[in-house]
Amino acid sequence: MPANRTRCASCGQPLTNGYYVLIDRPDRFCPQCIATRPRCDTCGAPLGNRFWNLHDGRRQCDACHTVAIYDPAQAHQLFQQTASMLVEGMGLQLNVGVAFRLIDAPTMARLRQPSPAGMHTLGLYQRQNHLRVIYLLYGLPMLVFRITAAHEYAHAWQAEHCPLLRNDFLREGHAEWVAYHHLLQLGSQKAAARMLDEHHPYHQPLRHMLALEAQLGVAGVNAYLTRVEG
């Protein structure tokens, strides 16, 4: 249903005193709701009168809940689709492979320790001895799930093919570059374009990887990372 442009999407009152909009949302919010309402833990929008309390304490707006992934079987299928597309389209083959787990926020926080201040972790790749696992939060909207899965899959590929790579700028830039290309694979050009915005946290490393791609091509970028040490 199209957003009502004359009323606040949170409280439903007429927008008589200006309004705010959020990136990726057509809704408009009154100044009062922006200032006082609790926010959706997924998209950051002020919660309306109808929202969802997830079992791990997160609160989710109705819009995010509608397209969120909760079922482990569906999540595993989507993860496998993402991995297959990255292998076929970008040559990111894993020789050893990686397991996948759908987890809640407290489990993610425990695995992420020590967690960077102010960081909201949606996904995580970890290797412990012979075990390699990608963890994703349950309840992520479909598109967020796909790009987070692609980002973490790239880290799994790096761990296998670039074991000497320690440069976080290159590591995160490559992972975001993979996520960017996965959005293009999914036909989400607008979402991919938003990753290039200067306010995006990985804007600079992503731009750097795209500049490398312009010179070396997709296969060349991956080969370049395998030669970097430190």
C-alpha positions in Angstrom: 0.0 0.0 0.0 1.5 3.4 -0.9 2.6 5.6 2.0 0.1 8.3 3.1 2.0 11.5 2.5 -0.3 13.7 4.5 -0.1 11.9 7.9 2.7 10.7 10.1 3.6 7.1 9.4 4.1 6.5 13.2 1.3 8.3 15.0 -1.1 8.9 12.1 -1.6 12.5 12.9 -1.8 15.1 10.1 1.6 16.6 9.1 0.9 20.2 9.9 4.3 21.2 11.3 6.7 19.8 8.8 8.0 16.3 8.5 11.1 14.1 8.3 12.0 11.3 5.9 14.5 8.4 6.2 16.7 6.9 3.6 15.1 4.0 1.8 11.6 4.8 3.3 8.8 6.6 1.4 7.1 7.3 4.8 7.0 10.8 6.4 7.3 11.3 10.2 6.3 14.2 12.3 8.9 16.0 14.4 7.3 14.7 17.6 7.7 11.1 16.7 11.2 11.6 15.4 12.2 13.1 18.8 10.3 10.8 21.2 9.3 7.5 19.7 11.5 4.4 20.1 13.1 3.2 16.9 13.0 0.0 14.9 16.1 -1.9 15.6 16.4 -2.9 11.9 15.7 0.3 9.9 15.8 3.0 12.6 12.3 4.4 11.8 10.1 5.6 14.7 7.9 2.8 15.7 4.2 3.1 15.0 1.3 1.9 17.2 1.7 -1.5 15.6 5.2 -3.1 15.9 6.8 -6.4 16.8 8.8 -7.5 19.9 11.3 -10.1 19.0 12.2 -12.7 21.6 15.8 -11.4 22.0 14.6 -7.9 22.9 14.8 -6.2 19.5 11.8 -4.2 18.3 10.8 -4.2 14.7 8.5 -2.0 12.6 5.7 -3.5 10.6 7.4 -2.8 7.3 10.6 -4.6 8.2 8.7 -7.5 9.8 6.7 -8.1 6.6 9.8 -9.0 4.6 12.0 -10.4 7.5 13.6 -13.9 7.4 12.8 -15.9 10.5 12.6 -19.5 9.3 16.0 -21.3 9.5 15.2 -23.5 6.5 14.4 -20.5 4.3 17.5 -18.6 5.6 19.7 -21.6 4.7 18.2 -21.8 1.2 18.7 -18.0 0.6 22.3 -18.3 1.9 23.0 -21.1 -0.5 21.5 -19.1 -3.4 23.8 -16.2 -2.5 26.9 -18.4 -2.3 26.1 -20.0 -5.6 25.6 -16.6 -7.3 28.9 -15.3 -6.0 30.7 -18.4 -7.2 29.2 -18.3 -10.6 29.3 -14.5 -11.1 32.4 -13.5 -9.2 34.6 -16.6 -9.1 34.5 -16.8 -5.2 34.8 -20.5 -4.9 35.4 -22.0 -1.4 37.5 -25.2 -1.4 36.8 -26.1 2.2 33.3 -24.6 2.5 31.5 -22.8 5.3 28.6 -23.6 7.6 25.7 -21.3 8.2 23.8 -20.5 11.4 20.8 -18.2 12.0 21.1 -16.7 15.6 19.6 -14.1 17.9 21.1 -10.9 19.1 22.5 -12.1 22.5 24.3 -15.0 20.8 25.7 -12.6 18.2 27.0 -10.3 20.9 28.6 -13.2 22.7 30.3 -14.4 19.5 31.4 -10.9 18.6 33.3 -10.1 21.8 34.9 -7.7 22.1 32.2 -5.8 20.2 33.2 -2.4 18.8 31.4 0.5 20.5 28.3 1.7 18.6 28.4 -1.2 16.2 25.2 -3.2 15.5 26.4 -6.5 14.2 24.2 -8.2 11.6 26.5 -10.9 10.5 29.8 -12.5 11.4 32.3 -15.0 10.0 34.4 -17.0 12.4 37.0 -19.7 12.2 37.7 -21.9 15.2 40.2 -24.6 14.4 38.7 -26.6 11.6 35.2 -25.1 12.0 34.2 -22.2 9.6 30.8 -20.6 10.2 28.9 -17.6 9.0 26.3 -16.3 11.5 23.4 -14.0 10.6 20.8 -12.4 12.8 17.3 -13.8 12.5 14.6 -11.3 11.5 16.6 -9.4 8.9 14.6 -8.0 5.9 15.2 -10.0 2.8 17.6 -7.5 1.0 19.5 -6.8 4.2 19.9 -10.6 4.7 21.2 -11.1 1.2 23.8 -8.3 1.3 25.0 -9.3 4.8 25.3 -12.9 3.7 27.4 -11.8 0.7 29.6 -9.6 2.8 30.3 -12.4 5.3 30.8 -14.9 2.5 33.5 -12.6 1.1 35.3 -12.8 4.5 35.1 -16.6 4.4 36.7 -16.4 0.9 39.4 -14.1 2.2 40.2 -16.4 5.1 40.8 -19.3 2.7 42.5 -17.5 -0.2 44.1 -14.5 1.4 45.4 -15.8 4.8 48.0 -13.1 5.1 45.6 -10.2 4.5 45.4 -8.1 7.6 44.5 -4.7 6.1 41.0 -3.9 7.3 40.5 -1.2 4.7 41.0 -3.8 1.9 39.2 -6.6 3.8 36.1 -4.6 4.4 36.3 -2.8 1.1 36.4 -6.2 -0.7 33.5 -7.6 1.3 31.4 -4.5 0.5 32.4 -4.7 -3.1 31.1 -8.3 -3.2 27.9 -7.2 -1.5 27.5 -4.3 -4.0 27.9 -6.7 -6.9 25.4 -9.1 -5.3 22.8 -6.3 -5.3 23.4 -5.9 -9.0 23.0 -9.6 -9.5 19.6 -9.4 -7.7 18.6 -6.4 -9.9 18.7 -4.0 -7.0 20.4 -1.1 -8.8 19.0 1.6 -6.5 20.2 -0.2 -3.3 23.6 -0.7 -4.9 23.8 3.0 -5.8 23.0 4.0 -2.2 26.1 2.0 -1.1 28.2 4.6 -3.0 26.8 7.5 -0.9 29.4 9.4 1.1 27.5 8.7 4.3 27.8 5.0 3.9 30.3 3.6 6.5 32.3 1.7 3.9 32.0 4.3 1.2 35.7 5.0 0.8 37.0 1.3 0.8 34.1 0.4 -1.6 35.1 3.2 -4.0 38.7 2.0 -3.8 37.7 -1.5 -4.8 35.6 -0.3 -7.7 38.5 1.8 -8.9 40.7 -1.4 -8.8 38.0 -3.2 -10.7 38.0 -0.6 -13.4 41.7 -1.3 -13.9 41.9 -5.1 -13.3 38.4 -6.5 -13.8 36.6 -8.7 -11.2 39.0 -11.6 -11.4 41.9 -9.2 -11.2 40.6 -7.7 -8.0 40.3 -11.1 -6.4 43.8 -12.1 -7.6 45.2 -8.8 -6.3 43.9 -9.6 -2.8 45.6 -13.0 -2.8 49.0 -11.3 -3.3 48.6 -8.7 -0.5 50.5 -9.3 2.7 49.8 -7.4 5.9 
